[in-house]
Amino acid sequence: MTLAPPPAPRNEAELQRQFARRLVAAHPDSSYTARAPDRLLAIPVLEVELEADGSVRGIKVLRKPSTGNEATALAIAAVRRAAPYGNVSRLPRPWKVVETFLFDDDLRFKPRTLDAD
């Protein structure tokens, strides 16, 4: 699936929301937006560093769940497939997004940022 180029985010909060929404839009069959289940399979946390054009420069795993090697790999792949995330050159550096992935028993994820929407 190819997504249309996203608009340039106006601030860091907008970048965070746009990042999460783009992850779900790029992965309709492997993500969900409903309330997360009480029991989650895995909760990896990634720090994604972006280039000025919104492409992925690097990904650092901040939290790797003990049962979630597969979930962590899926989260990393999802981030790469959903890029770019919009031109961030007008935002202050560093251009980083930290996202928590809530994986259910079916290995579908929800970006935790969407809980605030």
KESE-30559 format. One record per atom (N, C-alpha, C): residue in three letters; chain; x, y negated, z. Coordinates in steps of 0.02 Angstrom, whole numbers, plus 50000, padded with zeros to 5 digits. Each point is the difference from the previous one (the first is absolute). Last residue first. Example, Ala and Ser with C-alpha at 12.3 -4.5 7.8 and 13.67 -1.06 7.14 Angstrom:
PT  aa ch    px    py    pz
PT SER  A 50642 50112 50354
PT SER  A 50042 49941 50003
PT SER  A 49961 49945 50037
PT ALA  A 50015 50286 49996
PT ALA  A 49955 49941 50000
PT ALA  A 50045 49940 50000
//
This chain:
PT  aa ch    px    py    pz
PT ASP  A 49689 49484 51066
PT ASP  A 49955 49969 49951
PT ASP  A 49928 50006 50022
PT ALA  A 50190 50099 50116
PT ALA  A 49987 49930 50019
PT ALA  A 49951 49966 49952
PT ASP  A 50083 50223 49967
PT ASP  A 49957 50001 50059
PT ASP  A 49981 49929 50022
PT LEU  A 50157 50048 49822
PT LEU  A 49929 49995 49980
PT LEU  A 49952 50006 50059
PT THR  A 50238 50027 50024
PT THR  A 49983 49930 49988
PT THR  A 49926 49993 49983
PT ARG  A 50108 50214 50016
PT ARG  A 49972 49974 50061
PT ARG  A 49979 49927 49995
PT PRO  A 50003 50180 49798
PT PRO  A 50045 49951 50029
PT PRO  A 49967 49969 50061
PT LYS  A 49951 50248 49912
PT LYS  A 49969 49934 50005
PT LYS  A 50054 49954 50027
PT PHE  A 49989 50265 49872
PT PHE  A 50025 49947 50044
PT PHE  A 49957 49937 49998
PT ARG  A 49997 50291 49964
PT ARG  A 49979 49936 49971
PT ARG  A 50022 49946 50049
PT LEU  A 50018 50245 50029
PT LEU  A 50058 49964 49975
PT LEU  A 49979 49939 49958
PT ASP  A 49857 50146 50136
PT ASP  A 50002 50015 49928
PT ASP  A 50058 49966 49965
PT ASP  A 49950 49966 50234
PT ASP  A 50016 50071 49991
PT ASP  A 50004 50021 49927
PT ASP  A 50047 49741 50049
PT ASP  A 49951 50047 50028
PT ASP  A 50022 50072 49984
PT PHE  A 50146 49758 50028
PT PHE  A 49984 50059 49960
PT PHE  A 49950 50045 50036
PT LEU  A 50096 49735 49999
PT LEU  A 49959 50045 50041
PT LEU  A 49978 50059 49957
PT PHE  A 50208 49804 49998
PT PHE  A 49957 50043 49960
PT PHE  A 49965 50050 50046
PT THR  A 50125 49743 50016
PT THR  A 49987 50063 50035
PT THR  A 49950 50039 49958
PT GLU  A 50184 49791 49938
PT GLU  A 49934 50029 49996
PT GLU  A 49999 50067 50036
PT VAL  A 50146 49754 49948
PT VAL  A 50000 50060 50041
PT VAL  A 49928 50026 49999
PT VAL  A 50159 49831 49835
PT VAL  A 49934 50019 50024
PT VAL  A 50009 50063 50041
PT LYS  A 50166 49782 49893
PT LYS  A 49988 50067 50026
PT LYS  A 49928 50008 50023
PT TRP  A 50188 49822 49903
PT TRP  A 49937 50022 49970
PT TRP  A 49987 50072 50019
PT PRO  A 50143 49803 50142
PT PRO  A 50004 50057 49954
PT PRO  A 49931 50019 49975
PT ARG  A 50019 49776 49979
PT ARG  A 50034 50065 50005
PT ARG  A 50005 50020 50072
PT PRO  A 49803 49838 49892
PT PRO  A 50065 50002 50034
PT PRO  A 50029 50071 50001
PT LEU  A 49841 49925 49796
PT LEU  A 49993 50016 50071
PT LEU  A 50070 49999 50033
PT ARG  A 49961 49974 49764
PT ARG  A 49985 49938 50036
PT ARG  A 49990 50010 50075
PT SER  A 50043 50183 49843
PT SER  A 50057 49954 50000
PT SER  A 49987 49935 50038
PT VAL  A 49868 50212 49943
PT VAL  A 50008 49977 50069
PT VAL  A 50054 49946 50006
PT ASN  A 49822 50133 49814
PT ASN  A 50060 49959 50005
PT ASN  A 50004 49969 50070
PT GLY  A 49873 50236 49960
PT GLY  A 49990 49928 49989
PT GLY  A 50065 49962 50011
PT TYR  A 49981 50242 50010
PT TYR  A 49953 49973 50049
PT TYR  A 49989 49925 49995
PT PRO  A 50071 50223 49821
PT PRO  A 50023 49945 50043
PT PRO  A 49944 49971 50042
PT ALA  A 50002 50232 50015
PT ALA  A 50038 49939 49985
PT ALA  A 49987 49977 49929
PT ALA  A 49920 50208 50104
PT ALA  A 49955 49943 50002
PT ALA  A 50034 49934 49983
PT ARG  A 50118 50214 50017
PT ARG  A 49952 50002 49945
PT ARG  A 49955 49938 49997
PT ARG  A 50158 50029 50180
PT ARG  A 50035 49990 49936
PT ARG  A 49951 49998 49941
PT VAL  A 49915 50049 50215
PT VAL  A 50026 49931 49998
PT VAL  A 50033 49986 49933
PT ALA  A 49931 50220 50042
PT ALA  A 49942 49956 49990
PT ALA  A 50022 49927 49994
PT ALA  A 50161 50165 50058
PT ALA  A 49981 50004 49929
PT ALA  A 49942 49954 49984
PT ILE  A 50063 50017 50225
PT ILE  A 50054 49968 49962
PT ILE  A 49983 50000 49925
PT ALA  A 49855 50117 50142
PT ALA  A 49995 49928 50012
PT ALA  A 50052 49962 49959
PT LEU  A 50006 50236 49999
PT LEU  A 49943 49975 49963
PT LEU  A 49992 49924 50007
PT ALA  A 50166 50108 50128
PT ALA  A 50019 50001 49929
PT ALA  A 49942 49974 49957
PT THR  A 49956 50026 50228
PT THR  A 50048 49947 49991
PT THR  A 50021 49995 49926
PT ALA  A 49861 50178 50063
PT ALA  A 49964 49937 50001
PT ALA  A 50047 49941 49989
PT GLU  A 50092 50215 50022
PT GLU  A 49965 49994 49936
PT GLU  A 49962 49934 49997
PT ASN  A 50109 50051 50201
PT ASN  A 50049 49991 49947
PT ASN  A 49967 49990 49932
PT GLY  A 49905 50016 50245
PT GLY  A 49981 49966 49938
PT GLY  A 50053 49989 49948
PT THR  A 49982 50082 50241
PT THR  A 49964 50047 49957
PT THR  A 49989 49972 49931
PT SER  A 50115 49873 50165
PT SER  A 50030 50066 50007
PT SER  A 49967 50052 49955
PT PRO  A 50010 49735 49935
PT PRO  A 49965 50045 50046
PT PRO  A 50031 50069 50000
PT LYS  A 50112 49758 49955
PT LYS  A 49989 50062 49963
PT LYS  A 49967 50049 50049
PT ARG  A 50053 49721 49975
PT ARG  A 49973 50053 50043
PT ARG  A 49985 50060 49956
PT LEU  A 50110 49818 49906
PT LEU  A 50006 49977 50069
PT LEU  A 49975 50052 50049
PT VAL  A 50105 49994 49738
PT VAL  A 49951 50035 50042
PT VAL  A 50012 49977 50073
PT LYS  A 50051 49868 49761
PT LYS  A 50030 50027 50061
PT LYS  A 49945 50032 50041
PT ILE  A 50053 49908 49731
PT ILE  A 49951 50024 50049
PT ILE  A 50038 50031 50058
PT GLY  A 50043 49811 49776
PT GLY  A 50020 50056 50042
PT GLY  A 49945 50017 50049
PT ARG  A 49973 49854 49808
PT ARG  A 50073 50000 50005
PT ARG  A 50024 50060 50040
PT VAL  A 49767 49943 49851
PT VAL  A 50029 50029 50061
PT VAL  A 50076 50000 49995
PT SER  A 49836 49813 49879
PT SER  A 50020 50070 49993
PT SER  A 50034 50024 50063
PT GLY  A 49925 49772 49959
PT GLY  A 49953 50045 50033
PT GLY  A 50015 50074 49989
PT ASP  A 50129 49797 49931
PT ASP  A 49943 50013 49955
PT ASP  A 49949 50048 50030
PT ALA  A 50205 49942 50115
PT ALA  A 49962 49939 49990
PT ALA  A 49937 50011 49957
PT GLU  A 50083 50212 50132
PT GLU  A 50037 49952 49959
PT GLU  A 49955 49940 49990
PT LEU  A 49974 50165 50219
PT LEU  A 49981 49984 49931
PT LEU  A 50051 49955 49967
PT GLU  A 49972 50196 50213
PT GLU  A 50032 49937 49979
PT GLU  A 49985 49989 49926
PT VAL  A 49881 50146 50209
PT VAL  A 50012 49996 49928
PT VAL  A 50030 49931 49986
PT GLU  A 49955 50187 50210
PT GLU  A 50018 49931 49988
PT GLU  A 50021 49996 49927
PT LEU  A 49835 50186 50142
PT LEU  A 50051 49981 49952
PT LEU  A 50012 49925 50000
PT VAL  A 49888 50223 50150
PT VAL  A 50004 49927 49995
PT VAL  A 50059 49984 49954
PT PRO  A 49822 50228 50057
PT PRO  A 50065 49971 49984
PT PRO  A 49995 49924 49995
PT ILE  A 49849 50201 50101
PT ILE  A 49999 49927 49998
PT ILE  A 50071 49973 49985
PT ALA  A 49825 50243 49989
PT ALA  A 50066 49968 50002
PT ALA  A 49992 49924 49995
PT LEU  A 49810 50150 50034
PT LEU  A 50052 50049 49986
PT LEU  A 50070 49970 50009
PT LEU  A 49777 49917 50138
PT LEU  A 50035 49991 49936
PT LEU  A 50055 50053 49992
PT ARG  A 49757 49946 50145
PT ARG  A 50061 50041 49998
PT ARG  A 50030 49993 49931
PT ASP  A 49808 49879 50037
PT ASP  A 50031 49995 50067
PT ASP  A 50066 50038 50003
PT PRO  A 49921 49899 49763
PT PRO  A 49977 50050 50048
PT PRO  A 50036 49993 50067
PT ALA  A 49954 49787 49840
PT ALA  A 50048 50055 50007
PT ALA  A 49973 50051 50050
PT ARG  A 49843 49840 49846
PT ARG  A 50032 50003 50065
PT ARG  A 50045 50061 50004
PT ALA  A 49966 49929 49754
PT ALA  A 49954 50007 50057
PT ALA  A 50039 50000 50065
PT THR  A 50097 49999 49778
PT THR  A 49991 49934 50032
PT THR  A 49952 50003 50059
PT TYR  A 50187 50170 49845
PT TYR  A 49932 49989 50024
PT TYR  A 49998 49932 50034
PT SER  A 50160 50167 49811
PT SER  A 49994 49951 50054
PT SER  A 49927 49995 50022
PT SER  A 50087 50129 49811
PT SER  A 50041 50021 50057
PT SER  A 50000 49950 50057
PT ASP  A 49882 49974 49787
PT ASP  A 49986 50069 50019
PT ASP  A 50039 50024 50061
PT PRO  A 50023 49776 49900
PT PRO  A 49931 50010 50021
PT PRO  A 49985 50071 50024
PT HIS  A 50210 49840 49954
PT HIS  A 49994 50070 50021
PT HIS  A 49930 50016 50023
PT ALA  A 50073 49782 49927
PT ALA  A 50042 50041 49958
PT ALA  A 49993 50074 50015
PT ALA  A 49884 49837 50130
PT ALA  A 49977 49995 49931
PT ALA  A 50040 50045 49953
PT VAL  A 50067 49980 50228
PT VAL  A 49937 50038 49994
PT VAL  A 49975 49999 49927
PT LEU  A 50192 49873 50049
PT LEU  A 50014 50070 50013
PT LEU  A 49938 50043 49989
PT ARG  A 49978 49767 49993
PT ARG  A 50029 50027 49938
PT ARG  A 50018 50074 50008
PT ARG  A 49923 49879 50188
PT ARG  A 49945 50010 49952
PT ARG  A 50026 50030 49934
PT ALA  A 50159 49941 50166
PT ALA  A 49957 50056 50022
PT ALA  A 49945 50014 49950
PT PHE  A 50139 49813 49958
PT PHE  A 50040 50061 49998
PT PHE  A 49956 50060 50017
PT GLN  A 49909 49787 50027
PT GLN  A 50004 50018 49929
PT GLN  A 50038 50065 49991
PT ARG  A 49991 49909 50216
PT ARG  A 49934 50024 49980
PT ARG  A 50001 50023 49927
PT GLN  A 50197 49901 50084
PT GLN  A 49986 50062 50036
PT GLN  A 49934 50031 49978
PT LEU  A 50060 49787 49915
PT LEU  A 50042 50053 49972
PT LEU  A 49984 50067 50032
PT GLU  A 49899 49810 50091
PT GLU  A 49968 50018 49937
PT GLU  A 50041 50055 49964
PT ALA  A 50091 49911 50196
PT ALA  A 49939 50037 50017
PT ALA  A 49964 50023 49936
PT GLU  A 50191 49859 49979
PT GLU  A 50017 50069 50019
PT GLU  A 49939 50042 50017
PT ASN  A 49965 49801 49826
PT ASN  A 50033 50004 50064
PT ASN  A 50012 50073 50019
PT ARG  A 49910 49936 49788
PT ARG  A 50014 49933 50025
PT ARG  A 50036 49999 50067
PT PRO  A 50003 50185 49781
PT PRO  A 49971 49986 50066
PT PRO  A 50021 49931 50025
PT ALA  A 49969 50077 49740
PT ALA  A 50052 49985 50050
PT ALA  A 49967 49986 50067
PT PRO  A 49871 50163 49830
PT PRO  A 50019 49930 50006
PT PRO  A 50057 49992 50051
PT PRO  A 49978 50230 49860
PT PRO  A 49967 49964 50054
PT PRO  A 50020 49926 50000
PT PRO  A 49979 50181 49787
PT PRO  A 50048 49965 50043
PT PRO  A 49963 49960 50054
PT ALA  A 49880 50217 49909
PT ALA  A 50016 49934 49974
PT ALA  A 50051 49967 50046
PT LEU  A 49995 50267 49989
PT LEU  A 49962 49944 50027
PT LEU  A 50021 49935 49966
PT THR  A 50001 50276 49937
PT THR  A 50037 49938 49997
PT THR  A 49955 49944 50024
PT MET  A 50020 50286 50023
PT MET  A 49958 49941 50000
PT MET  A 50044 49938 50000
//
